[in-house]
Amino acid sequence: MLSSAIAIILVLGGLIFFHELGHFSVARAFGVGIRTFSLGFGPAIYKFKRGRTEYRLSAVPLGGYVSMVGESPDDDIDSPENSEFTEVDSFVKRKPWQRMCIVAAGPIANLLLAFLIYWALFVANGQFQLLPEVGSIRPDSPAAVAGMETGDSVSSIGGNKIQYWEDISNTITQSGGKEIVIVVNRDGKDLELNVTPSLLSRKNLFGEEEKSYLIGIQAAGKTERIQLGFIGSATAAADQTWSMTMLTVEGFVKLIERVIPADTVGGPIMIAQLVSQQAEQGLVAVLALAALISINLGVLNLLPIPVLDGGHIVMLVYEMIVGKPVPAKVMDYSIRVGIFLLLTLMVWATFNDVRRL
């Protein structure tokens, strides 16, 4: 069993550190001067200098940070802390597209980390697929009327072979309500059933009622483990990363639309609780959660809110289009608004966390 405290430190600290590592790597690639690259926050426990950059292991192991020359408007190149650097090393002296790459590298690193975690999990554990065995049937549903029974294993639909449960879902949903022939295996015998899907209501992942063509069956829950191999695992990891990223984006939209209640928003305390719970299940569960949190962190940082990476990207897009930076007053006001929004979100999330304790 993975220690809860160690798991929390590794997940929260590791994800933020990897985010900063993205900024660091691309900044170095474009020749930006790096004063400090720290693993953790607070006073340095151990530090060493390589070239002009000081590398630190700091006391609070929850994340990290990168201190770039010229990163903020008030960073004076002639200050004592910049004594080893010149104006050429400054972040602001880079072309807008280069600065955009540096800013975007953090969120992209989080998405890349999620992909690598999923890839490792698929290589080590394969992929589990639901078998096409019927576990329950809604009374008076098309499946019940056609004579389908629990325990039936679906072999084909409309002449198309069915291998896994998702094949059933996809085929029936796309039927358009037309009668289909479903072949099921019952007690070793194949039976043909004529079934006409109906428009039935069901709740989606966000609790919204939606209608689609269904026949009123649910899976028995039996699974089969599939070994994907190295390349197959990479493909599955890419698909998983993409689908979870899109789901996260949709989740933010649903939150704005108030489909998802605001009191479900959580902060560091909730994340720590989730990591602690998964730690009891073992390393695989912790890694799967870490990948999901990493995607959320990447998407969150790409939101067009000043002080977040997405806000900086918007300002750089403006600079690329107009040919000059956002006016200082506008940038200052935007940053103030961004800080207020971010602090409000953090306070609300923490309030929800405490209320749920």
VMD Tcl script that draws the C-alpha trace (Angstrom):
set ca {
  {0.00 0.00 0.00}
  {1.35 3.39 -1.03}
  {1.65 5.82 1.88}
  {-1.02 8.52 1.58}
  {1.35 11.34 2.59}
  {4.00 10.26 0.08}
  {1.36 9.88 -2.64}
  {-0.01 13.38 -2.03}
  {3.47 14.93 -2.15}
  {4.45 13.01 -5.29}
  {1.21 13.80 -7.14}
  {0.69 17.46 -6.20}
  {4.39 18.30 -6.17}
  {5.23 16.24 -9.22}
  {2.50 17.68 -11.44}
  {3.36 21.30 -10.67}
  {7.07 20.57 -11.00}
  {6.54 18.96 -14.41}
  {4.53 22.04 -15.43}
  {7.44 24.31 -14.50}
  {9.88 21.94 -16.20}
  {7.99 22.59 -19.43}
  {8.50 26.35 -19.09}
  {12.15 25.83 -18.13}
  {13.03 23.54 -21.04}
  {11.55 25.73 -23.77}
  {12.91 28.95 -22.21}
  {16.40 27.42 -22.22}
  {15.92 26.28 -25.82}
  {15.19 29.90 -26.85}
  {18.15 31.26 -24.90}
  {16.26 32.96 -22.07}
  {18.36 33.43 -18.95}
  {17.21 31.29 -16.00}
  {18.17 32.57 -12.56}
  {16.63 29.77 -10.52}
  {14.99 26.41 -11.08}
  {13.59 25.01 -7.86}
  {12.05 21.68 -6.91}
  {9.71 22.79 -4.13}
  {9.11 26.14 -2.42}
  {10.52 27.96 0.57}
  {14.12 27.95 1.86}
  {16.63 25.83 -0.02}
  {17.68 22.55 1.62}
  {20.28 21.89 -1.03}
  {21.42 23.96 -3.98}
  {24.11 24.05 -6.60}
  {24.97 26.23 -9.55}
  {25.54 25.09 -13.09}
  {26.39 27.81 -15.55}
  {24.39 30.89 -14.56}
  {21.41 28.94 -13.17}
  {20.97 27.98 -9.52}
  {19.21 24.65 -8.98}
  {17.45 24.20 -5.64}
  {15.81 21.49 -3.59}
  {13.48 23.49 -1.36}
  {11.80 22.75 1.96}
  {8.17 22.54 0.81}
  {8.03 19.71 -1.78}
  {4.72 20.78 -3.36}
  {5.65 21.94 -6.84}
  {8.44 24.19 -7.99}
  {9.16 27.37 -9.87}
  {11.31 28.91 -12.59}
  {12.74 32.42 -12.28}
  {13.41 33.82 -15.76}
  {15.26 37.05 -16.55}
  {12.86 39.75 -17.76}
  {9.79 37.67 -17.01}
  {7.94 40.56 -15.35}
  {7.78 44.23 -16.48}
  {9.46 45.44 -13.26}
  {12.42 43.07 -13.62}
  {15.41 45.44 -13.88}
  {18.22 43.91 -15.92}
  {20.70 46.12 -13.98}
  {19.61 44.79 -10.56}
  {22.15 42.79 -8.49}
  {20.26 39.51 -9.00}
  {20.73 39.91 -12.77}
  {24.44 40.72 -12.55}
  {25.38 37.63 -14.61}
  {22.86 38.39 -17.35}
  {22.48 40.95 -20.10}
  {19.47 42.36 -21.92}
  {19.96 39.71 -24.60}
  {18.97 37.05 -22.04}
  {15.66 38.73 -21.23}
  {12.33 36.96 -21.78}
  {10.74 40.12 -23.18}
  {13.41 40.34 -25.89}
  {12.18 37.12 -27.45}
  {9.79 37.22 -30.41}
  {6.09 36.96 -29.51}
  {5.78 33.43 -30.96}
  {8.79 32.31 -28.91}
  {7.32 33.76 -25.72}
  {4.04 32.05 -26.57}
  {5.84 28.71 -26.89}
  {7.50 29.25 -23.50}
  {4.19 30.14 -21.85}
  {2.28 27.27 -23.48}
  {5.01 24.74 -22.61}
  {3.77 24.39 -19.02}
  {0.22 23.22 -19.83}
  {1.48 21.14 -22.74}
  {3.94 19.44 -20.36}
  {1.00 18.47 -18.14}
  {-0.84 16.93 -21.10}
  {2.35 15.17 -22.17}
  {2.81 13.80 -18.65}
  {-0.75 12.45 -18.68}
  {-0.04 10.73 -21.99}
  {3.17 9.16 -20.62}
  {1.36 7.91 -17.50}
  {-1.45 6.37 -19.56}
  {1.10 4.84 -21.91}
  {2.96 3.21 -19.02}
  {-0.31 1.94 -17.51}
  {-1.47 0.43 -20.80}
  {1.93 -1.21 -21.39}
  {1.96 -2.69 -17.88}
  {-1.71 -3.62 -17.49}
  {-3.23 -3.71 -20.94}
  {-6.76 -2.47 -21.53}
  {-9.94 -3.84 -20.00}
  {-13.00 -4.09 -22.24}
  {-16.58 -4.84 -21.19}
  {-17.81 -8.15 -22.64}
  {-21.16 -8.08 -24.51}
  {-23.10 -9.98 -21.86}
  {-26.47 -8.59 -20.77}
  {-26.68 -7.92 -17.04}
  {-30.08 -6.27 -16.72}
  {-33.06 -5.39 -18.93}
  {-35.45 -2.50 -18.41}
  {-39.08 -3.76 -18.14}
  {-41.20 -3.13 -21.27}
  {-38.11 -2.02 -23.17}
  {-37.51 -3.07 -26.81}
  {-35.08 -5.76 -25.61}
  {-37.65 -7.15 -23.13}
  {-40.40 -7.15 -25.77}
  {-38.11 -8.99 -28.21}
  {-37.44 -11.72 -25.64}
  {-33.90 -10.91 -24.61}
  {-32.88 -12.30 -21.22}
  {-30.19 -11.53 -18.65}
  {-27.11 -13.63 -19.29}
  {-27.51 -13.46 -23.06}
  {-24.26 -12.76 -24.88}
  {-24.67 -10.59 -27.97}
  {-22.86 -12.13 -30.95}
  {-23.89 -9.83 -33.79}
  {-26.15 -6.92 -34.67}
  {-27.40 -6.45 -38.22}
  {-24.86 -8.98 -39.46}
  {-21.94 -7.13 -37.84}
  {-19.89 -9.11 -35.34}
  {-19.96 -7.81 -31.79}
  {-16.81 -8.22 -29.75}
  {-17.24 -5.81 -26.85}
  {-20.04 -3.87 -25.17}
  {-19.06 -0.58 -26.78}
  {-19.81 -2.19 -30.16}
  {-23.41 -2.75 -28.98}
  {-23.77 0.83 -27.76}
  {-22.38 2.36 -30.94}
  {-24.44 0.17 -33.30}
  {-27.76 0.67 -31.51}
  {-27.29 4.42 -31.06}
  {-26.64 4.79 -34.80}
  {-29.59 2.59 -35.82}
  {-31.95 5.53 -36.34}
  {-34.77 3.55 -34.75}
  {-34.93 0.96 -37.54}
  {-35.56 -2.70 -36.73}
  {-32.34 -4.67 -36.32}
  {-31.58 -8.36 -36.01}
  {-29.62 -9.15 -32.87}
  {-28.06 -12.58 -32.50}
  {-27.53 -13.68 -28.90}
  {-25.93 -16.78 -27.47}
  {-28.05 -18.39 -24.76}
  {-27.03 -21.65 -23.14}
  {-24.71 -22.42 -26.05}
  {-27.34 -21.76 -28.73}
  {-27.61 -18.80 -31.10}
  {-30.98 -17.05 -31.19}
  {-32.14 -14.32 -33.57}
  {-34.16 -11.49 -32.05}
  {-35.87 -8.70 -34.00}
  {-35.46 -5.52 -31.97}
  {-36.61 -1.97 -32.76}
  {-34.66 0.61 -30.73}
  {-36.72 3.38 -29.12}
  {-35.88 6.93 -28.16}
  {-35.30 6.56 -24.44}
  {-34.15 9.07 -21.86}
  {-30.95 8.67 -19.91}
  {-28.65 10.93 -17.95}
  {-25.24 11.80 -19.30}
  {-22.07 12.16 -17.26}
  {-23.10 15.66 -16.17}
  {-26.58 14.61 -15.04}
  {-28.37 16.08 -18.05}
  {-31.37 14.26 -19.51}
  {-30.80 13.29 -23.12}
  {-32.57 11.01 -25.56}
  {-30.97 8.46 -27.85}
  {-31.90 5.22 -29.53}
  {-31.63 2.43 -26.96}
  {-33.05 -1.03 -26.36}
  {-32.98 -0.90 -22.54}
  {-30.10 -3.18 -21.56}
  {-27.09 -2.84 -19.29}
  {-23.83 -4.77 -19.24}
  {-23.19 -7.56 -16.79}
  {-19.86 -5.93 -15.95}
  {-17.61 -8.79 -17.03}
  {-14.35 -7.64 -18.62}
  {-11.55 -9.00 -20.74}
  {-7.95 -7.88 -20.48}
  {-6.28 -7.05 -23.79}
  {-2.51 -6.76 -24.13}
  {-1.87 -3.84 -26.47}
  {1.88 -3.93 -26.96}
  {4.16 -0.91 -27.04}
  {2.71 0.86 -30.10}
  {-0.88 -0.11 -29.35}
  {-0.47 1.25 -25.83}
  {0.79 4.57 -27.22}
  {-2.28 4.82 -29.46}
  {-4.60 3.96 -26.58}
  {-2.81 6.51 -24.36}
  {-3.22 9.22 -27.00}
  {-6.93 8.41 -27.33}
  {-7.38 8.43 -23.55}
  {-5.52 11.73 -23.15}
  {-7.57 13.36 -25.89}
  {-10.93 12.09 -24.61}
  {-10.16 13.11 -21.00}
  {-8.95 16.54 -22.18}
  {-12.18 17.10 -24.14}
  {-14.20 15.87 -21.16}
  {-12.37 18.33 -18.90}
  {-13.02 21.22 -21.30}
  {-16.70 20.23 -21.46}
  {-16.75 20.10 -17.67}
  {-15.53 23.70 -17.43}
  {-18.22 24.76 -19.93}
  {-20.92 22.93 -17.95}
  {-19.68 24.64 -14.79}
  {-20.04 28.07 -16.42}
  {-23.52 27.07 -17.69}
  {-24.36 25.98 -14.11}
  {-25.18 22.46 -15.24}
  {-22.55 21.36 -12.73}
  {-23.33 22.91 -9.32}
  {-20.73 25.40 -8.09}
  {-20.56 23.63 -4.72}
  {-18.96 20.60 -6.40}
  {-15.80 22.63 -7.18}
  {-12.90 21.40 -5.06}
  {-9.40 22.57 -4.25}
  {-6.18 21.18 -2.82}
  {-7.91 19.57 0.17}
  {-10.27 17.57 -2.06}
  {-7.40 16.59 -4.35}
  {-5.39 15.42 -1.32}
  {-8.38 13.37 -0.14}
  {-8.80 11.78 -3.58}
  {-5.09 10.93 -3.77}
  {-5.21 9.48 -0.25}
  {-8.18 7.30 -1.18}
  {-6.50 6.05 -4.34}
  {-3.29 5.37 -2.42}
  {-5.20 2.70 -0.50}
  {-5.93 1.00 -3.84}
  {-2.29 0.97 -4.91}
  {0.14 2.57 -7.34}
  {-1.95 2.01 -10.49}
  {-4.94 3.88 -9.02}
  {-2.71 6.78 -7.91}
  {-1.10 7.06 -11.35}
  {-4.48 7.02 -13.12}
  {-5.69 9.84 -10.85}
  {-2.41 11.75 -11.34}
  {-2.92 11.63 -15.12}
  {-6.45 13.01 -14.75}
  {-5.34 15.81 -12.39}
  {-2.46 16.65 -14.75}
  {-4.95 17.09 -17.61}
  {-7.14 19.29 -15.42}
  {-4.10 21.37 -14.44}
  {-3.10 21.78 -18.07}
  {-6.59 22.79 -19.21}
  {-7.08 25.12 -16.22}
  {-3.85 26.96 -17.03}
  {-4.95 27.45 -20.64}
  {-8.10 29.32 -19.63}
  {-7.94 32.92 -20.98}
  {-7.66 34.46 -17.53}
  {-4.85 36.98 -16.90}
  {-2.10 35.60 -14.58}
  {-2.77 32.13 -15.99}
  {-0.79 30.87 -18.99}
  {-3.90 31.14 -21.19}
  {-4.24 34.84 -20.32}
  {-0.63 35.48 -21.30}
  {-1.20 33.64 -24.57}
  {-4.18 35.89 -25.38}
  {-2.02 38.97 -24.79}
  {0.73 37.57 -27.00}
  {-1.79 36.82 -29.77}
  {-2.86 40.48 -29.53}
  {0.78 41.56 -29.81}
  {1.30 39.35 -32.87}
  {-1.81 40.77 -34.60}
  {-1.41 44.44 -33.68}
  {2.38 44.53 -33.76}
  {2.84 45.98 -30.29}
  {2.32 44.77 -26.72}
  {-0.90 45.22 -24.78}
  {-0.85 48.74 -23.23}
  {0.68 48.72 -19.75}
  {-2.48 50.09 -18.10}
  {-4.68 47.48 -19.75}
  {-2.27 44.70 -18.78}
  {-2.08 45.96 -15.20}
  {-5.87 46.13 -14.91}
  {-6.27 42.70 -16.52}
  {-3.79 41.14 -14.11}
  {-5.62 42.66 -11.14}
  {-8.92 41.25 -12.41}
  {-7.28 37.89 -13.06}
  {-5.81 37.74 -9.56}
  {-9.22 38.61 -8.08}
  {-10.95 35.89 -10.11}
  {-8.31 33.33 -9.24}
  {-8.38 34.18 -5.52}
  {-12.18 34.04 -5.54}
  {-12.08 30.60 -7.15}
  {-9.46 29.39 -4.65}
  {-11.45 30.69 -1.66}
  {-14.66 29.13 -2.97}
  {-12.95 25.80 -3.67}
  {-11.36 25.78 -0.20}
  {-14.72 26.69 1.38}
  {-16.31 23.71 -0.40}
  {-13.45 21.47 0.72}
  {-13.85 22.49 4.37}
  {-17.64 22.16 4.20}
  {-17.30 18.58 2.96}
  {-14.92 17.54 5.76}
}
mol new
graphics top color blue
foreach p $ca { graphics top sphere $p radius 0.5 }
foreach p [lrange $ca 0 end-1] q [lrange $ca 1 end] { graphics top cylinder $p $q radius 0.2 }
display resetview
